């Protein structure tokens, strides 16, 4: 690390010169990032390297010469394909794994807490025992405060707790620890929508730094401000949130393809295939989204008012395509109505998403629609030709000692993919596997790769009904794109239970939303369409409660300007002007981030880099304050 020692601050009144040594990173490239920041990082790795497995041979490195730094307010998305080493890198950052090479530096007093993807509960009698084990365990009242907000009873026995309960217990421990750096490995796995939204709100208020691995695009887009991309053993950083990741990835691949033209033909072909695959997939996705919009519009015409299904369809052709018909179905457990007066005609080619909080009745509805469970009243009629395949969230159908060849082709070289004969190596490539892995054991694959292998096996089976229960757990973003492609090309009907909002918005034609009261909203569209219906319904209830009761016939509601007139002149002015001011903050922040995107800026103009960084911090703080002020005024307007 180079040292510049001489910054002189002359005190004009005393004439005394004070010499302050200033240490800085001379080359942003050396750190693999431009964050040779004015604010010192709370954690850094320099020259990080890790050998994969027990191999000491050249080429046995999982990654080499990785440099990274985490600032005190960083919100980082860690992105990479399954098997790239994301969770391993997270453990190296957290200090639970020792590297084979490199230097790790942590600011004294920094508290680092990791939320693992699969926490170890063995040996703990209750969830509270797990949440408070270890020398650095948080205080009991702090754990209970988080647990109450997450709706989890920590006195429950750990060995009988569900995946969602264990995830909430792990969150209670991690968040109650008041970390300076929070490492989140798939934090939304096993959480329902309400818990995910709560976690997002908590992280938005959180004053420390976090690094998140997640397949949940919506979660990452809402929370992250910079992206770490782990790709083929190298780590890249760009100070853009996850929303800009895909465009950045395409740019990087395109530059590599141009550079590869000067290299040997094999490398050039490999990179061309990679770049062409990425670009082609994005174009296909755009085409599929347009087609999905058309399908949703057609289904909207077949459904009555939002939230209520209309059983009769417009044409005989649509009736002839019906595969599942639910007519006034009710299902009770004890005194509680899980499903009440539900009707829907599901036709061939429909993609049905089922959403709702844990315990709202999603699994019950799925079992009713597939004929596994009989309704208390009403009828469920299934087409006689219906032949279904169910892919559950347990991922427990494959033995670790089996080879990939055994799982897909029963030890052979060919596999029947819904009636079409394919060579196993070509089929592996379709599912983003290296064809050379055909002899690899299932036990050597990562959790996400096992999930992808299960999808490859199940999608090969001949069927006309596909049932997916939490299919996105443990999948990387590229595999999610692949899954969307496969579902888009599937000829049959698809039923999907998922908490992944972006996945549902990109995939389903109808959303069945459950709120736990027994009502099932039937909405033509994805999660965002159902969420809009929920919010409109909540707003109408709020307006209804605020209306005064009167014996005489109710007068027409006052117009909107009358409600705004309750504000003072200053409040009204702020309410009207703040949205434009917030947009101006966004514009200036974008300009600052674009200026910092120059990797040579620090070396060329360190003072300018520091000034832009300081200005951006101020702009973000001003924007946060403006948004908070506008929200407070909006609440007054609603009241």
C-alpha positions as CSV (number, residue, x, y, z in Angstrom):
1,X,0.0,0.0,0.0
2,X,1.5,3.3,-1.0
3,X,1.7,6.1,1.5
4,X,1.4,9.8,0.8
5,X,2.5,11.7,3.9
6,X,2.3,15.2,3.5
7,X,-0.9,17.1,3.7
8,X,-0.2,20.5,5.3
9,X,-2.9,22.4,7.0
10,X,-1.8,25.9,7.8
11,X,-3.5,27.6,10.7
12,X,-3.7,31.1,9.4
13,X,-4.1,32.8,12.8
14,X,-1.2,31.0,14.5
15,X,1.0,30.4,11.6
16,X,1.6,26.9,12.8
17,X,1.7,24.2,10.2
18,X,0.2,20.8,11.2
19,X,1.4,17.8,9.4
20,X,-1.1,14.9,9.1
21,X,-0.1,11.6,7.6
22,X,-2.8,10.3,5.2
23,X,-2.9,6.7,4.1
24,X,-4.8,5.8,1.0
25,X,-5.0,3.2,-1.6
26,X,-3.1,4.3,-4.6
27,X,-4.8,2.1,-7.2
28,X,-8.5,1.3,-7.3
29,X,-7.7,-1.5,-9.8
30,X,-5.5,-3.2,-7.1
31,X,-8.6,-3.5,-4.9
32,X,-10.8,-4.7,-7.8
33,X,-13.1,-1.8,-7.1
34,X,-13.1,1.9,-7.0
35,X,-13.8,2.1,-3.3
36,X,-10.5,3.4,-2.2
37,X,-12.9,5.5,-0.2
38,X,-12.7,8.6,1.9
39,X,-14.4,6.6,4.6
40,X,-12.3,3.6,5.7
41,X,-13.8,0.2,5.1
42,X,-15.0,-1.7,8.2
43,X,-13.8,-5.0,6.5
44,X,-11.5,-5.8,3.7
45,X,-9.8,-8.7,2.0
46,X,-6.6,-8.3,-0.1
47,X,-5.3,-11.1,-2.4
48,X,-7.9,-13.6,-1.2
49,X,-7.5,-17.1,-2.5
50,X,-9.1,-20.5,-1.7
51,X,-8.3,-23.9,-3.0
52,X,-11.3,-26.0,-4.0
53,X,-11.5,-29.2,-2.0
54,X,-8.2,-30.9,-1.2
55,X,-6.6,-30.2,-4.6
56,X,-3.2,-28.4,-4.5
57,X,-2.8,-28.6,-8.3
58,X,-2.7,-25.6,-10.6
59,X,-6.3,-24.8,-11.5
60,X,-7.6,-26.2,-8.2
61,X,-8.4,-22.7,-6.9
62,X,-12.1,-21.8,-6.4
63,X,-11.0,-18.2,-6.6
64,X,-7.7,-16.3,-6.5
65,X,-6.4,-12.7,-6.0
66,X,-9.8,-11.4,-4.9
67,X,-9.9,-7.9,-3.4
68,X,-12.9,-6.4,-1.7
69,X,-13.8,-3.8,0.9
70,X,-17.1,-3.2,2.7
71,X,-17.9,0.3,3.9
72,X,-19.9,1.1,7.0
73,X,-23.1,1.8,5.1
74,X,-22.8,-0.5,2.2
75,X,-25.8,-2.4,0.9
76,X,-24.3,-5.1,-1.3
77,X,-25.8,-7.8,-3.5
78,X,-23.5,-10.8,-3.9
79,X,-24.4,-12.4,-7.3
80,X,-23.1,-15.5,-9.0
81,X,-24.2,-18.8,-10.5
82,X,-24.7,-21.9,-8.3
83,X,-21.4,-23.4,-7.6
84,X,-19.5,-20.1,-8.1
85,X,-18.6,-20.0,-4.4
86,X,-21.0,-17.3,-3.1
87,X,-21.7,-18.9,0.3
88,X,-18.0,-19.9,0.6
89,X,-17.0,-16.2,0.0
90,X,-19.6,-15.1,2.6
91,X,-18.1,-17.4,5.2
92,X,-14.6,-16.0,4.4
93,X,-16.0,-12.5,4.8
94,X,-17.5,-13.5,8.1
95,X,-14.4,-15.2,9.3
96,X,-15.8,-18.7,9.9
97,X,-13.6,-20.1,7.1
98,X,-9.9,-19.8,6.7
99,X,-8.4,-18.8,3.4
100,X,-5.4,-20.4,1.7
101,X,-4.1,-17.0,0.7
102,X,-4.7,-13.3,1.4
103,X,-5.1,-10.8,4.3
104,X,-8.4,-10.1,6.1
105,X,-8.6,-6.8,8.0
106,X,-11.5,-5.7,10.2
107,X,-11.9,-2.4,12.1
108,X,-11.6,-3.0,15.8
109,X,-14.9,-3.3,17.5
110,X,-16.8,-4.3,14.4
111,X,-19.6,-6.8,15.1
112,X,-20.2,-9.2,12.2
113,X,-23.2,-11.5,12.3
114,X,-24.1,-14.1,9.7
115,X,-27.6,-15.4,8.8
116,X,-26.8,-18.8,7.3
117,X,-28.8,-20.4,4.6
118,X,-29.2,-23.6,6.7
119,X,-28.5,-22.9,10.4
120,X,-27.5,-25.8,12.5
121,X,-30.3,-26.5,15.1
122,X,-29.1,-29.9,16.3
123,X,-28.5,-29.9,20.1
124,X,-30.9,-27.1,20.8
125,X,-34.1,-28.0,22.7
126,X,-36.1,-24.9,21.7
127,X,-35.8,-22.2,19.2
128,X,-35.0,-19.8,22.0
129,X,-32.1,-22.0,23.0
130,X,-30.8,-21.7,19.4
131,X,-31.3,-17.9,19.3
132,X,-29.3,-17.4,22.5
133,X,-26.5,-19.9,22.3
134,X,-22.9,-18.9,22.2
135,X,-20.7,-16.3,24.0
136,X,-22.0,-13.4,21.8
137,X,-25.7,-14.2,22.1
138,X,-28.1,-11.3,22.2
139,X,-30.1,-10.4,25.3
140,X,-33.3,-12.4,25.8
141,X,-35.6,-9.3,25.7
142,X,-34.0,-8.2,22.4
143,X,-34.6,-11.6,20.8
144,X,-38.2,-11.7,22.0
145,X,-38.8,-8.2,20.7
146,X,-37.8,-9.2,17.1
147,X,-39.6,-12.6,17.4
148,X,-42.9,-10.9,18.4
149,X,-42.7,-8.7,15.3
150,X,-42.0,-11.8,13.1
151,X,-44.8,-13.7,14.8
152,X,-42.8,-16.7,16.0
153,X,-43.1,-18.5,19.4
154,X,-39.5,-19.3,20.4
155,X,-40.6,-21.8,23.0
156,X,-41.3,-24.3,20.3
157,X,-39.2,-27.4,20.1
158,X,-36.4,-27.0,17.6
159,X,-36.6,-30.5,16.2
160,X,-40.3,-30.2,15.2
161,X,-40.2,-26.6,13.9
162,X,-41.0,-25.9,10.3
163,X,-38.5,-24.3,7.9
164,X,-40.3,-21.0,8.2
165,X,-40.2,-21.1,12.0
166,X,-36.5,-21.9,12.0
167,X,-35.8,-19.1,9.5
168,X,-37.7,-16.6,11.8
169,X,-35.7,-17.9,14.8
170,X,-32.4,-17.4,13.0
171,X,-33.5,-13.9,11.9
172,X,-34.5,-13.0,15.5
173,X,-31.0,-14.0,16.7
174,X,-29.2,-12.2,13.9
175,X,-31.1,-8.9,14.0
176,X,-31.2,-8.7,17.8
177,X,-27.4,-8.9,17.8
178,X,-27.1,-5.3,16.6
179,X,-24.4,-6.1,14.0
180,X,-22.3,-3.5,12.2
181,X,-22.1,-5.9,9.3
182,X,-24.9,-8.3,8.5
183,X,-24.2,-11.2,6.2
184,X,-27.5,-12.6,4.7
185,X,-27.4,-15.9,2.8
186,X,-30.8,-16.4,1.1
187,X,-32.7,-14.5,3.9
188,X,-36.1,-14.8,2.3
189,X,-36.1,-18.6,2.0
190,X,-39.1,-20.2,3.8
191,X,-40.5,-16.8,4.7
192,X,-44.0,-15.8,3.7
193,X,-44.8,-12.4,2.0
194,X,-45.7,-10.6,5.3
195,X,-42.3,-11.6,6.9
196,X,-40.4,-10.7,3.7
197,X,-42.0,-7.2,3.7
198,X,-41.2,-6.8,7.4
199,X,-37.6,-7.8,6.8
200,X,-37.3,-5.3,3.9
201,X,-38.7,-2.5,6.2
202,X,-36.2,-3.4,8.9
203,X,-33.2,-3.4,6.6
204,X,-34.3,0.0,5.1
205,X,-34.1,1.4,8.7
206,X,-30.9,-0.5,9.5
207,X,-27.9,1.8,10.0
208,X,-25.1,-0.7,9.4
209,X,-23.8,-2.5,6.3
210,X,-25.1,-5.8,4.8
211,X,-24.1,-8.2,2.1
212,X,-27.0,-10.3,0.7
213,X,-27.1,-13.5,-1.4
214,X,-30.7,-13.9,-2.7
215,X,-32.6,-15.2,-5.6
216,X,-35.4,-12.8,-4.8
217,X,-35.0,-10.0,-7.4
218,X,-37.6,-7.8,-5.7
219,X,-35.8,-8.0,-2.4
220,X,-32.5,-7.1,-4.0
221,X,-33.8,-4.3,-6.2
222,X,-35.5,-2.6,-3.3
223,X,-32.5,-2.7,-0.9
224,X,-29.1,-2.9,-2.6
225,X,-27.0,0.0,-3.8
226,X,-23.9,-1.9,-5.1
227,X,-23.3,-5.3,-6.6
228,X,-20.5,-7.8,-6.1
229,X,-20.5,-10.3,-9.1
230,X,-18.6,-13.5,-8.5
231,X,-18.0,-15.0,-11.9
232,X,-15.5,-17.7,-13.0
233,X,-13.2,-17.2,-10.0
234,X,-13.1,-13.4,-10.3
235,X,-15.0,-10.8,-8.2
236,X,-16.2,-7.5,-9.8
237,X,-17.9,-4.6,-8.0
238,X,-20.0,-1.9,-9.4
239,X,-21.8,0.8,-7.4
240,X,-25.2,0.2,-8.9
241,X,-28.1,-1.6,-7.2
242,X,-29.2,-5.0,-8.4
243,X,-31.7,-3.3,-10.8
244,X,-28.7,-2.5,-13.1
245,X,-27.0,-5.8,-12.8
246,X,-28.2,-7.5,-15.9
247,X,-27.3,-4.6,-18.2
248,X,-23.9,-4.5,-16.6
249,X,-23.4,-8.2,-17.0
250,X,-24.2,-8.0,-20.7
251,X,-21.8,-5.2,-21.2
252,X,-19.0,-7.2,-19.5
253,X,-19.7,-10.3,-21.6
254,X,-19.8,-8.2,-24.8
255,X,-16.4,-6.7,-23.9
256,X,-15.0,-10.1,-23.3
257,X,-16.2,-11.3,-26.6
258,X,-14.5,-8.5,-28.4
259,X,-11.3,-9.2,-26.5
260,X,-11.5,-12.9,-27.3
261,X,-11.3,-12.2,-31.0
262,X,-7.5,-11.8,-30.5
263,X,-7.2,-15.2,-28.7
264,X,-7.6,-18.7,-29.8
265,X,-10.7,-20.0,-31.5
266,X,-11.9,-22.3,-28.6
267,X,-12.0,-19.4,-26.2
268,X,-13.7,-17.2,-28.7
269,X,-16.4,-19.7,-29.4
270,X,-17.0,-20.3,-25.7
271,X,-17.4,-16.6,-25.0
272,X,-19.5,-16.0,-28.1
273,X,-21.8,-18.8,-26.9
274,X,-22.0,-17.3,-23.5
275,X,-22.7,-13.7,-24.7
276,X,-25.2,-15.0,-27.3
277,X,-27.0,-17.0,-24.7
278,X,-27.4,-14.1,-22.4
279,X,-28.6,-11.7,-25.1
280,X,-30.9,-14.2,-26.6
281,X,-32.5,-15.0,-23.3
282,X,-33.2,-11.4,-22.6
283,X,-34.9,-11.1,-26.0
284,X,-36.9,-14.2,-25.4
285,X,-37.9,-12.9,-22.0
286,X,-39.2,-9.7,-23.6
287,X,-41.2,-11.7,-26.1
288,X,-42.6,-14.0,-23.4
289,X,-43.6,-11.0,-21.2
290,X,-45.5,-9.5,-24.2
291,X,-47.2,-12.9,-24.7
292,X,-47.9,-13.2,-21.0
293,X,-49.6,-9.8,-21.1
294,X,-51.9,-11.0,-23.9
295,X,-52.8,-14.2,-22.0
296,X,-53.6,-12.1,-18.9
297,X,-55.9,-9.9,-20.9
298,X,-57.7,-12.9,-22.3
299,X,-58.1,-14.4,-18.8
300,X,-59.3,-11.1,-17.4
301,X,-62.2,-11.2,-19.9
302,X,-63.1,-14.6,-18.6
303,X,-63.1,-13.6,-14.9
304,X,-65.7,-11.3,-13.3
305,X,-64.8,-8.4,-11.0
306,X,-61.4,-8.7,-9.4
307,X,-61.5,-11.0,-6.4
308,X,-64.5,-13.0,-7.6
309,X,-64.4,-15.8,-10.1
310,X,-67.0,-16.2,-12.8
311,X,-67.6,-19.9,-13.5
312,X,-69.2,-19.5,-16.9
313,X,-66.8,-18.8,-19.8
314,X,-67.5,-16.9,-22.9
315,X,-67.0,-19.6,-25.5
316,X,-67.6,-23.3,-25.9
317,X,-63.9,-23.6,-27.0
318,X,-62.8,-22.4,-23.6
319,X,-65.1,-24.8,-21.8
320,X,-63.6,-27.7,-23.8
321,X,-60.1,-26.8,-22.6
322,X,-61.0,-26.9,-18.9
323,X,-58.8,-29.2,-16.9
324,X,-59.8,-28.3,-13.3
325,X,-63.2,-26.9,-12.4
326,X,-63.9,-25.7,-8.8
327,X,-67.6,-24.8,-8.1
328,X,-68.5,-23.1,-4.8
329,X,-65.8,-25.0,-2.8
330,X,-65.5,-24.7,1.0
331,X,-63.0,-26.4,3.2
332,X,-63.0,-26.1,7.0
333,X,-60.6,-27.2,9.7
334,X,-62.5,-27.3,12.9
335,X,-64.4,-24.0,13.3
336,X,-62.1,-22.2,10.9
337,X,-63.0,-21.7,7.2
338,X,-59.7,-22.2,5.2
339,X,-61.4,-21.9,1.8
340,X,-64.8,-20.4,1.5
341,X,-67.2,-20.3,-1.6
342,X,-64.3,-20.6,-4.1
343,X,-65.1,-21.1,-7.8
344,X,-62.7,-21.1,-10.8
345,X,-62.4,-22.8,-14.2
346,X,-58.7,-23.6,-15.0
347,X,-58.1,-24.1,-18.7
348,X,-55.3,-25.8,-20.6
349,X,-52.2,-23.6,-20.7
350,X,-53.1,-21.5,-17.6
351,X,-50.3,-20.6,-15.2
352,X,-51.8,-20.2,-11.8
353,X,-49.9,-18.6,-8.9
354,X,-51.0,-19.2,-5.3
355,X,-49.8,-16.6,-2.7
356,X,-50.5,-15.7,0.9
357,X,-49.0,-15.7,4.3
358,X,-48.0,-19.0,6.0
359,X,-51.1,-20.7,7.4
360,X,-53.4,-18.8,5.0
361,X,-54.3,-22.1,3.2
362,X,-52.1,-22.2,0.2
363,X,-51.2,-25.9,0.5
364,X,-54.8,-26.7,1.3
365,X,-56.0,-25.0,-1.9
366,X,-53.3,-26.7,-3.9
367,X,-54.4,-30.1,-2.6
368,X,-58.0,-29.4,-3.4
369,X,-57.2,-28.3,-6.9
370,X,-55.1,-31.5,-7.6
371,X,-57.8,-33.8,-6.1
372,X,-55.6,-34.9,-3.2
373,X,-58.1,-33.4,-0.7
374,X,-61.9,-33.4,-0.9
375,X,-63.9,-30.2,-0.2
376,X,-66.5,-30.1,2.6
377,X,-69.0,-28.5,0.2
378,X,-68.9,-27.8,-3.5
379,X,-67.2,-29.8,-6.2
380,X,-63.8,-30.2,-7.8
381,X,-63.8,-31.7,-11.2
382,X,-60.6,-32.8,-12.9
383,X,-60.2,-33.7,-16.6
384,X,-59.9,-37.5,-17.0
385,X,-56.7,-37.0,-19.2
386,X,-54.9,-35.0,-16.5
387,X,-51.5,-36.4,-15.8
388,X,-49.5,-34.3,-13.2
389,X,-45.9,-34.0,-12.0
390,X,-45.3,-32.4,-8.6
391,X,-41.9,-30.8,-7.7
392,X,-41.9,-30.1,-4.0
393,X,-39.7,-28.0,-1.9
394,X,-38.0,-30.8,0.0
395,X,-35.4,-31.7,-2.7
396,X,-35.1,-35.1,-1.1
397,X,-35.7,-37.4,-4.0
398,X,-32.1,-37.9,-5.1
399,X,-29.5,-40.0,-3.3
400,X,-26.1,-38.3,-2.9
401,X,-24.1,-41.3,-4.1
402,X,-25.9,-41.5,-7.4
403,X,-24.3,-40.2,-10.6
404,X,-26.0,-37.5,-12.6
405,X,-26.3,-40.0,-15.4
406,X,-28.2,-42.3,-13.1
407,X,-30.6,-39.6,-12.0
408,X,-31.5,-38.4,-15.5
409,X,-31.0,-41.5,-17.8
410,X,-31.0,-44.5,-15.4
411,X,-27.3,-45.0,-16.2
412,X,-27.6,-44.6,-20.0
413,X,-26.7,-42.0,-22.6
414,X,-30.1,-41.0,-23.8
415,X,-33.2,-39.4,-22.1
416,X,-36.8,-39.1,-23.2
417,X,-37.8,-35.5,-22.8
418,X,-41.6,-35.5,-23.0
419,X,-41.5,-37.9,-25.9
420,X,-38.4,-36.5,-27.6
421,X,-35.1,-38.5,-27.4
422,X,-32.1,-36.4,-26.4
423,X,-28.5,-37.2,-25.5
424,X,-27.9,-36.7,-21.8
425,X,-24.9,-34.3,-22.3
426,X,-27.0,-32.0,-24.6
427,X,-29.8,-32.0,-22.1
428,X,-27.4,-31.1,-19.2
429,X,-26.3,-28.1,-21.3
430,X,-29.9,-27.0,-21.6
431,X,-30.1,-26.8,-17.8
432,X,-26.8,-24.8,-17.5
433,X,-24.6,-27.8,-16.5
434,X,-21.2,-28.6,-17.9
435,X,-21.8,-31.7,-20.0
436,X,-18.6,-33.2,-18.5
437,X,-20.4,-33.5,-15.1
438,X,-22.4,-36.5,-16.4
439,X,-20.3,-38.9,-14.1
440,X,-20.4,-36.6,-11.1
441,X,-22.1,-37.7,-7.9
442,X,-25.1,-35.8,-6.7
443,X,-23.5,-35.3,-3.3
444,X,-20.8,-33.1,-4.9
445,X,-23.3,-30.6,-6.2
446,X,-24.3,-27.4,-4.4
447,X,-27.8,-27.1,-3.0
448,X,-28.8,-24.9,-6.0
449,X,-27.3,-27.4,-8.5
450,X,-29.3,-30.2,-6.9
451,X,-32.4,-28.2,-7.3
452,X,-31.6,-27.6,-10.9
453,X,-30.9,-31.3,-11.5
454,X,-34.3,-32.1,-9.9
455,X,-36.0,-29.7,-12.3
456,X,-34.2,-31.2,-15.3
457,X,-35.4,-34.7,-14.3
458,X,-39.0,-33.7,-13.6
459,X,-39.4,-31.5,-16.7
460,X,-38.4,-34.5,-18.8
461,X,-41.4,-36.5,-17.7
462,X,-44.5,-36.5,-19.9
463,X,-47.3,-34.6,-18.3
464,X,-50.0,-31.9,-18.8
465,X,-50.1,-30.6,-15.3
466,X,-47.1,-29.3,-13.4
467,X,-47.3,-28.5,-9.7
468,X,-44.4,-26.4,-8.3
469,X,-44.2,-25.9,-4.5
470,X,-41.7,-23.1,-3.7
471,X,-39.7,-23.9,-6.8
472,X,-37.3,-20.9,-6.5
473,X,-35.7,-21.9,-3.2
474,X,-31.9,-22.4,-3.6
475,X,-31.9,-21.4,-7.3
476,X,-29.5,-18.8,-8.7
477,X,-30.8,-16.0,-10.9
478,X,-29.7,-17.7,-14.2
479,X,-31.6,-20.9,-13.2
480,X,-34.6,-18.8,-12.4
481,X,-34.5,-17.3,-15.9
482,X,-34.2,-20.9,-17.2
483,X,-37.2,-22.0,-15.2
484,X,-39.2,-19.1,-16.6
485,X,-38.2,-20.2,-20.1
486,X,-39.2,-23.8,-19.4
487,X,-42.6,-22.8,-17.9
488,X,-43.2,-20.5,-20.8
489,X,-42.6,-23.3,-23.3
490,X,-44.6,-25.9,-21.3
491,X,-47.8,-27.0,-23.2
492,X,-49.8,-27.9,-20.1
493,X,-51.2,-26.2,-17.0
494,X,-49.0,-25.0,-14.2
495,X,-49.8,-24.5,-10.5
496,X,-47.2,-22.5,-8.6
497,X,-47.0,-21.8,-4.8
498,X,-44.3,-19.2,-4.3
499,X,-43.3,-16.2,-2.3
500,X,-41.0,-14.9,-5.0
501,X,-42.9,-11.8,-6.2
502,X,-40.8,-11.1,-9.3
503,X,-41.0,-14.7,-10.4
504,X,-44.8,-14.7,-10.2
505,X,-45.0,-11.4,-12.1
506,X,-42.9,-12.9,-14.9
507,X,-44.7,-16.2,-15.0
508,X,-48.3,-16.6,-14.1
509,X,-51.5,-15.6,-15.9
510,X,-53.8,-15.8,-12.8
511,X,-53.0,-15.2,-9.1
512,X,-55.0,-16.8,-6.3
513,X,-54.4,-14.6,-3.3
514,X,-55.3,-15.9,0.2
515,X,-55.6,-13.6,3.2
516,X,-56.4,-16.2,5.9
517,X,-60.1,-15.4,6.2
518,X,-61.2,-18.1,3.7
519,X,-61.6,-15.7,0.8
520,X,-59.6,-16.4,-2.3
521,X,-59.0,-13.5,-4.6
522,X,-58.9,-14.4,-8.3
523,X,-56.8,-11.9,-10.2
524,X,-55.8,-11.9,-13.8
525,X,-52.1,-11.1,-13.5
526,X,-49.2,-11.6,-11.2
527,X,-48.3,-10.7,-7.6
528,X,-48.2,-7.0,-8.3
529,X,-51.8,-7.1,-9.5
530,X,-53.0,-8.9,-6.4
531,X,-50.9,-6.6,-4.2
532,X,-52.6,-3.6,-5.9
533,X,-56.0,-5.1,-5.1
534,X,-55.1,-5.7,-1.5
535,X,-53.9,-2.1,-1.0
536,X,-57.0,-0.6,-2.7
537,X,-59.2,-2.8,-0.4
538,X,-57.3,-1.7,2.7
539,X,-57.5,2.0,1.6
540,X,-61.3,1.7,1.1
541,X,-61.7,0.1,4.6
542,X,-59.7,3.0,6.1
543,X,-61.9,5.5,4.4
544,X,-65.0,3.7,5.5
545,X,-63.9,3.6,9.2
546,X,-63.1,7.3,9.1
547,X,-66.6,8.3,7.8
548,X,-68.8,9.6,10.7
549,X,-72.0,7.7,11.5
550,X,-75.3,9.7,11.1
551,X,-78.9,8.9,11.6
552,X,-79.9,11.0,8.5
553,X,-79.0,9.8,5.0
554,X,-75.3,10.1,4.5
555,X,-74.1,13.2,2.6
556,X,-71.8,12.7,-0.4
557,X,-68.2,12.4,0.7
558,X,-66.2,15.7,0.6
559,X,-64.0,16.2,-2.4
560,X,-60.3,15.6,-2.1
561,X,-59.3,19.3,-1.9
562,X,-61.4,19.7,1.3
563,X,-59.3,17.0,3.0
564,X,-56.1,18.7,1.9
565,X,-57.3,22.0,3.3
566,X,-56.8,20.5,6.8
567,X,-53.1,21.0,6.3
568,X,-51.4,24.3,7.1
569,X,-50.1,26.4,4.3
570,X,-46.6,25.2,4.8
571,X,-47.7,21.5,5.0
572,X,-49.8,21.9,1.9
573,X,-46.9,23.5,0.0
574,X,-44.5,20.7,1.1
575,X,-47.1,18.0,0.2
576,X,-47.4,19.5,-3.4
577,X,-43.7,20.3,-4.0
578,X,-41.9,17.3,-2.4
579,X,-42.5,14.7,-5.1
580,X,-40.7,17.0,-7.7
581,X,-38.0,17.6,-5.2
582,X,-37.5,13.9,-4.6
583,X,-37.3,13.3,-8.3
584,X,-34.6,16.0,-8.5
585,X,-32.6,14.3,-5.7
586,X,-32.9,11.0,-7.7
587,X,-31.5,12.8,-10.8
588,X,-28.5,14.3,-8.9
589,X,-27.8,11.0,-7.2
590,X,-27.8,9.2,-10.5
591,X,-25.3,11.9,-11.9
592,X,-23.0,11.4,-8.9
593,X,-23.1,7.6,-9.2
594,X,-22.3,7.9,-12.9
595,X,-19.3,10.0,-12.1
596,X,-18.0,7.5,-9.5
597,X,-18.4,4.7,-12.1
598,X,-15.1,5.9,-13.6
599,X,-12.6,3.4,-12.2
600,X,-9.7,5.8,-12.7
601,X,-11.4,8.8,-11.0
602,X,-9.7,8.3,-7.6
603,X,-6.2,7.9,-9.0
604,X,-6.7,11.0,-11.2
605,X,-8.6,13.2,-8.7
606,X,-8.8,11.9,-5.1
607,X,-10.1,15.2,-3.8
608,X,-12.8,15.2,-6.4
609,X,-13.7,11.6,-5.6
610,X,-14.0,12.5,-1.9
611,X,-16.1,15.5,-2.7
612,X,-18.5,13.5,-4.9
613,X,-18.8,10.8,-2.2
614,X,-19.6,13.4,0.5
615,X,-22.1,15.1,-1.8
616,X,-23.8,11.8,-2.5
617,X,-24.1,11.0,1.2
618,X,-25.8,14.4,1.7
619,X,-28.1,13.9,-1.2
620,X,-29.2,10.5,0.0
621,X,-29.8,11.8,3.5
622,X,-31.8,14.8,2.1
623,X,-33.9,12.4,-0.1
624,X,-34.6,10.1,2.9
625,X,-35.8,13.1,4.9
626,X,-37.9,14.4,2.1
627,X,-39.6,11.0,1.6
628,X,-40.2,10.7,5.3
629,X,-41.8,14.2,5.4
630,X,-44.0,13.5,2.4
631,X,-45.2,10.2,3.9
632,X,-46.1,12.0,7.2
633,X,-48.1,14.5,5.2
634,X,-49.7,11.8,3.1
635,X,-50.9,10.2,6.3
636,X,-52.4,13.5,7.4
637,X,-54.2,13.8,4.1
638,X,-55.6,10.3,4.4
639,X,-56.9,11.1,7.9
